[in-house]
Amino acid sequence: MSISSINPVNGEIIQEYPADNVNQLREKVELTHQSWLDYRKTSWHTRSAGLDRMAELLLERKQDLARLMALEMGKPLKDGVGEIEKCAAVCQYYASQGESFLQDEQVETAAGKSYVTFQPIGVVLAIMPWNFPFWQLFRFLAPALMAGNAGLLKHASNVTGCALAILALVKDAGFPENIFNVLITSSKHIEEVIAHPLVKAVTLTGSTAAGMSVAEQSGKLLKKTVLELGGSDPYLVLADADIELAARICAEARLINNGQSCIAGKRFIVVKEVEEEFTRLFRSHMAAKKTGDPLLAGTDLGPMARADLRDELHGQVKECISQGAKCILGGNIPDFPGDHAFYEPTILTGIQPGMLVYKEEIFGPVAAIFTATDTADAVRIANDTTFGLGAAVFTKNAALAEDIARNQLQAGSCFVNTNVKSDPKLPFGGINQSGYGRELGLYGIREFVNIKTVFIT
């Protein structure tokens, strides 16, 4: 059996990789554990130096790595370069802050000495998607290595080249052999990997369905999980918002990674009195984005990652239209030479309860505009979802904006007058069907450690 990497621009096979058999998967788990037995004893300085060196290598190789992403999943080169730079930044962040985040905490009790210590737990399995093939892995890997853990990566099959490039980065940065390994396998063997007694925890970024499956498997074995799942992020545009700013940022937010991002803005909830102006400006910004070959400098949006994903998206758009939504931009499969997986920016308006887009996540360059009667109605619509990853609100009223973001919107991250984004310094994750647990910041590095009490009389 082999795993194929396919260029989404033209459908051509980039490379085929022999898949690991069951024995090879077990061997990789065991080798990773053996490497961890020594690595867990390394100093903060050693781990920090490794992360700093990896950041240097990422920056040195960013053009080549960006090209690899463009070929494997269609990300435009400039966006790929930005992704690699962000990976370097998270390595540098944990190299400088990791030791302070995991220092023993003294606690006064009846004991002669008592404290909390944060100890590595061992091998952590990371199951990662294709849409940010480096960033989503590095936001786990950097804190994991700094905490003294080991990692296994089951990446999406279509970005196996990216997975192996990460493996090379870890080795070239001077980390011990086998402290990080890549499992080249389809999803059908992952349950056995999760069940391996030397795998201590699992982190997954992916769909809600995938998260539920992994949570069920891991829960039966009492293994901890961190799940960053789907999202249908609401962006609220209130009556007093800077409409030009809101329209521009909302268009950028919807088209992050060609719309293939959990935290891309997806539901644009606009107070009725500014809806016409917002829709006009928003449509203009969406239409101005150039779709094309991700290897060309002028391209804003590449293809979707796979042809089947594009076809599924188009089917969702057609269903929404049949349910009464109005398509004011796009909605058609473009006629590009050699087209394999392209889909141009699309806008649906007149969204009502019962329509597919009202409840389901749309993973691609398709925006849905909802009409709200007032601010309270906008908040109500925003929270009328099973998801809870990110949200944003646009208004000139700073006090109101902070109250809505802090107290009213139900999501893991709420941003004011800008788009939702992850930052190495801030915890990132969702609630409800968007998952649980946190990555990044202080909270991210403490997810996969043994928070141990030491009590000495």
C-alpha positions in Angstrom: 0.0 0.0 0.0 1.2 3.5 -0.7 0.2 7.1 0.2 -0.1 9.6 -2.7 0.6 13.3 -2.7 -1.5 14.9 -5.4 -1.2 18.5 -6.8 -4.6 20.1 -6.4 -3.9 22.4 -9.4 -3.9 19.7 -12.0 -4.4 16.4 -10.3 -1.0 15.1 -11.0 0.7 12.7 -8.5 3.7 14.5 -6.9 5.0 11.5 -5.1 3.9 8.2 -3.7 5.1 7.0 -0.3 5.1 3.4 1.0 2.8 3.1 3.9 3.9 1.8 7.2 2.6 -1.7 8.1 1.3 -2.5 11.6 4.7 -3.8 12.7 6.5 -0.6 11.5 3.9 1.6 13.3 4.5 -0.3 16.6 8.3 -0.1 16.1 8.1 3.7 15.6 6.1 4.0 18.8 8.6 2.0 20.7 11.6 3.8 19.3 10.1 7.1 20.2 9.4 6.0 23.7 13.0 4.8 24.1 14.3 8.1 22.9 12.1 9.9 25.4 13.5 8.0 28.4 16.7 9.9 27.9 15.3 13.1 26.5 13.1 13.7 29.5 16.2 14.2 31.6 17.7 16.9 29.4 18.2 20.5 30.6 16.0 23.5 29.8 19.0 24.9 28.0 19.4 21.9 25.8 15.7 21.9 24.8 15.7 25.7 24.3 18.8 25.6 22.1 17.2 22.9 19.9 14.0 25.0 19.4 16.1 28.1 18.6 18.1 26.1 16.0 14.9 24.8 14.5 13.6 28.4 14.2 16.7 29.3 12.3 16.3 26.3 9.9 12.6 27.2 9.3 13.6 30.7 8.3 16.5 29.4 6.1 14.2 27.0 4.3 11.0 29.0 4.2 10.9 29.4 0.4 11.3 25.7 -0.2 8.8 24.8 2.4 6.3 27.3 1.1 6.7 25.8 -2.4 6.1 22.3 -1.0 2.8 23.5 0.6 1.8 25.2 -2.7 2.4 21.9 -4.5 0.7 19.6 -2.0 -2.3 21.6 -0.9 -2.5 24.7 -3.0 -1.4 27.5 -0.6 -0.1 30.6 -2.4 3.6 31.1 -1.9 3.3 34.3 0.2 0.9 32.7 2.6 3.2 29.7 2.9 6.2 31.9 3.7 4.0 33.6 6.4 3.1 30.2 7.9 6.7 29.1 8.2 7.7 32.4 9.8 4.9 31.8 12.3 6.3 28.3 13.1 9.7 29.9 13.7 8.1 32.4 16.1 6.4 29.7 18.1 9.7 27.8 18.5 11.4 31.0 19.7 8.6 31.8 22.0 8.7 28.5 23.9 12.5 28.5 23.8 12.4 31.7 25.8 9.4 31.2 27.9 9.0 27.4 28.4 11.3 27.1 31.4 9.4 29.9 33.3 6.0 28.3 32.4 7.1 24.9 33.9 9.1 26.0 37.0 8.1 24.4 40.2 5.5 26.3 42.2 6.0 26.5 45.9 2.9 26.2 48.0 2.7 26.8 51.7 1.0 24.0 53.6 1.4 22.1 56.8 4.4 20.3 55.2 8.0 21.2 55.7 8.1 21.6 52.0 5.3 21.3 49.4 5.2 22.3 45.8 3.7 21.6 42.3 6.1 20.3 39.6 5.3 19.9 35.9 6.8 16.7 34.5 6.8 15.3 30.9 4.4 12.4 30.3 6.0 10.7 27.3 4.9 10.0 23.8 2.0 12.2 22.5 0.3 11.4 19.2 -0.6 14.4 17.0 -3.2 13.8 14.3 -3.1 16.8 12.0 -5.0 18.1 8.9 -3.7 19.4 5.6 -4.9 23.1 5.7 -1.9 24.5 7.7 0.5 21.6 7.4 3.3 23.2 9.3 1.7 25.6 11.7 -0.9 23.2 13.2 1.9 20.7 14.0 4.4 23.2 15.3 1.9 24.8 17.8 1.9 21.3 19.4 5.5 20.3 18.7 7.3 23.3 20.1 5.8 23.2 23.6 5.9 19.4 23.6 9.6 19.3 23.0 10.2 22.1 25.5 8.2 20.2 28.1 10.4 17.2 27.6 7.8 15.1 25.7 8.2 13.0 22.5 5.9 13.3 19.5 4.4 11.1 16.8 2.7 12.7 13.8 -0.1 11.2 11.7 -0.5 13.9 9.1 -3.1 14.1 6.4 -2.1 11.8 3.6 -2.0 14.5 0.9 0.7 16.5 2.8 3.1 13.6 3.6 5.9 15.6 2.0 5.3 18.3 4.5 5.3 15.8 7.3 8.7 14.4 6.3 10.1 17.9 5.9 9.2 18.5 9.6 10.9 15.3 10.5 14.1 16.5 8.7 13.8 19.9 10.6 13.7 18.1 14.0 16.7 16.0 13.1 18.7 18.8 11.6 18.1 21.0 14.7 20.0 18.5 16.8 17.1 16.8 18.7 17.8 13.1 19.5 17.1 10.5 17.0 13.4 9.2 17.2 12.3 11.9 19.7 9.8 12.7 16.9 8.6 10.3 14.3 6.2 10.4 11.3 3.6 7.7 10.8 2.8 7.2 7.1 -0.5 5.5 7.3 -4.2 5.9 6.5 -6.6 6.7 9.3 -7.7 3.0 9.6 -4.6 2.1 11.7 -4.8 5.1 14.1 -7.0 3.3 16.6 -4.3 0.7 17.1 -1.7 3.5 17.6 -3.9 5.3 20.2 -4.3 1.9 22.0 -0.6 1.3 22.3 0.3 1.5 26.0 3.4 3.7 25.3 1.2 6.5 23.7 0.2 8.6 26.6 -2.1 11.3 25.0 -3.5 12.5 21.7 -3.9 15.9 20.2 -6.1 16.3 17.1 -6.9 19.2 14.8 -9.7 18.3 12.4 -13.4 17.9 11.9 -15.9 17.5 14.8 -16.6 13.9 13.6 -12.9 13.0 13.7 -12.6 14.6 17.2 -15.6 12.6 18.5 -14.0 9.4 17.2 -10.6 10.0 18.7 -12.2 11.2 22.0 -14.2 8.0 22.2 -11.2 5.8 21.5 -9.0 7.7 23.9 -11.6 7.9 26.6 -12.1 4.2 26.7 -8.3 4.0 27.5 -8.3 7.0 29.9 -5.9 8.8 27.7 -6.0 12.6 27.7 -6.9 14.4 24.5 -6.8 18.0 23.2 -9.2 18.6 20.4 -9.3 21.7 18.1 -12.2 21.0 15.8 -14.5 22.8 13.4 -15.9 26.2 13.6 -18.5 28.4 12.1 -17.1 31.7 13.3 -19.6 34.6 13.5 -18.5 38.1 12.7 -20.9 40.8 14.0 -21.2 44.1 12.2 -23.1 46.6 14.3 -24.8 49.8 13.2 -22.0 52.1 14.3 -19.2 50.0 12.9 -16.6 51.4 10.5 -18.2 49.6 7.5 -15.3 50.0 5.1 -12.9 48.5 7.7 -15.4 45.7 8.6 -16.0 44.8 4.9 -12.3 44.6 4.2 -11.3 42.6 7.2 -14.3 40.3 6.9 -13.4 39.5 3.3 -9.8 38.7 4.4 -11.1 36.6 7.3 -13.4 34.6 5.0 -10.7 33.9 2.5 -7.9 32.8 4.9 -6.2 29.8 3.3 -8.9 29.9 0.5 -11.6 29.6 3.2 -10.1 26.4 4.5 -9.5 27.4 8.0 -11.4 26.5 11.2 -11.1 30.1 12.4 -12.0 31.7 9.0 -14.9 34.1 9.4 -17.9 32.2 8.0 -21.2 33.8 9.3 -21.4 37.5 8.8 -24.2 38.9 10.9 -25.0 42.4 9.9 -27.4 44.8 11.6 -30.1 45.6 9.0 -29.5 49.4 8.8 -25.9 48.9 7.5 -26.5 45.6 5.6 -26.7 47.2 2.2 -23.5 49.2 2.5 -21.6 46.3 4.1 -22.8 43.8 1.4 -21.7 46.2 -1.4 -18.2 46.8 0.0 -17.8 43.2 1.1 -18.7 41.9 -2.4 -16.2 44.3 -3.9 -13.4 43.1 -1.7 -14.2 39.4 -2.2 -14.4 39.8 -6.0 -11.0 41.6 -6.1 -9.2 38.5 -4.9 -7.4 36.7 -7.7 -7.7 32.9 -7.9 -5.0 31.0 -9.7 -1.8 29.0 -9.6 -0.4 29.2 -6.1 3.2 29.3 -7.5 2.5 32.7 -9.2 3.3 35.9 -7.3 0.0 37.6 -8.1 -2.2 34.8 -6.8 -4.4 35.6 -3.7 -6.2 32.2 -3.6 -5.0 28.8 -4.8 -7.2 25.8 -5.4 -8.9 23.9 -2.7 -6.8 21.1 -1.3 -8.6 18.3 -3.1 -11.1 18.0 -5.9 -13.6 16.0 -3.8 -13.6 18.9 -1.2 -14.3 21.4 -4.0 -17.2 19.2 -5.3 -18.6 18.8 -1.8 -18.5 22.6 -1.3 -20.2 23.2 -4.6 -22.9 20.8 -3.6 -23.5 22.7 -0.3 -23.8 26.0 -2.2 -26.3 24.5 -4.6 -28.3 23.1 -1.7 -28.4 26.5 0.0 -29.6 28.2 -3.2 -32.3 25.5 -3.5 -33.3 26.3 0.1 -33.8 30.0 -0.8 -30.4 31.6 -0.3 -29.4 34.2 -2.9 -26.0 33.9 -4.5 -24.6 37.4 -5.3 -21.1 36.4 -6.2 -19.5 33.2 -7.5 -21.4 29.9 -7.0 -19.9 28.3 -10.1 -16.9 26.0 -10.7 -14.5 28.1 -12.7 -13.4 27.1 -16.2 -9.6 27.2 -15.6 -7.2 25.4 -18.0 -6.2 22.1 -16.3 -8.6 22.9 -13.4 -8.7 20.3 -10.7 -9.9 21.8 -7.5 -10.5 25.6 -7.9 -13.5 27.4 -6.5 -13.8 31.2 -6.7 -15.1 33.5 -3.8 -18.8 33.1 -3.3 -21.4 35.1 -1.3 -24.8 33.8 -0.1 -27.4 36.2 1.3 -30.8 35.9 2.8 -29.8 33.2 5.2 -32.7 31.8 7.3 -33.0 29.1 10.0 -33.3 25.7 8.4 -30.8 26.4 5.6 -27.7 24.2 5.5 -25.4 27.1 6.0 -27.2 28.3 9.1 -26.0 25.4 11.2 -23.2 23.6 9.2 -19.6 24.6 8.8 -18.8 25.6 5.2 -15.1 24.9 4.6 -14.1 26.9 1.5 -14.3 30.4 0.0 -18.1 30.8 0.6 -19.4 33.6 2.8 -22.9 33.7 4.3 -24.5 37.1 5.2 -27.2 37.0 8.0 -29.5 39.9 8.7 -30.0 41.0 12.4 -32.5 43.5 13.6 -30.2 45.0 16.2 -27.2 44.2 18.4 -29.1 41.8 20.7 -30.4 39.9 17.7 -26.9 39.7 16.2 -25.6 38.2 19.4 -28.5 35.7 19.5 -27.8 34.6 16.0 -24.1 34.3 16.6 -24.6 32.0 19.6 -27.3 29.9 17.8 -24.7 27.3 16.8 -23.2 24.0 18.0 -19.7 25.4 17.4 -17.6 27.8 19.6 -14.1 28.4 18.2 -13.8 32.1 17.4 -15.9 35.2 17.0 -15.5 38.9 16.2 -17.5 42.1 16.6 -17.1 45.4 14.8 -18.3 48.6 16.5 -16.9 52.0 17.4 -18.3 51.6 20.9 -15.3 50.2 22.8 -17.1 49.5 26.0 -19.9 47.7 24.2 -17.4 45.7 22.1 -15.5 44.5 25.1 -18.7 43.5 26.9 -19.9 41.5 23.9 -16.5 39.9 23.4 -16.0 39.1 27.1 -19.4 38.3 28.3 -21.9 37.6 25.5 -20.3 35.7 22.6 -19.8 32.0 23.3 -16.5 31.0 21.8 -12.9 30.2 22.8 -11.6 33.5 21.3 -13.3 36.8 20.7 -11.7 39.6 18.8 -12.8 43.3 18.4 -12.5 45.1 15.1 -10.2 42.6 13.6 -10.1 39.0 12.4 -9.7 36.0 14.7 -6.2 34.6 14.7 -3.9 32.4 16.7 -0.9 33.9 18.6 1.9 32.0 20.3 1.4 34.1 23.4 -2.4 33.5 23.8 -4.3 30.2 24.5 -6.2 28.9 21.5 -9.1 26.4 21.3 -12.8 26.1 21.4 -15.9 25.1 23.3 -18.9 22.9 22.5 -18.4 21.0 19.2 -15.3 23.1 18.4 -13.4 20.9 20.9 -11.7 21.3 24.3 -8.3 21.9 25.7 -5.9 24.7 24.7 -2.8 25.1 22.6 -0.3 27.9 22.8 0.6 30.3 25.6 1.1 29.1 29.2 -2.0 26.9 29.1 -0.8 25.1 25.9 2.5 23.9 27.3 0.7 22.6 30.5 -1.8 20.4 28.7 0.6 17.4 28.3 2.4 17.4 31.6 2.0 15.6 34.8 1.0 18.3 37.3 2.5 16.6 40.3 2.2 17.5 43.9 5.3 16.9 46.1 4.7 17.0 49.9 7.7 16.6 52.2 7.2 16.5 56.0 
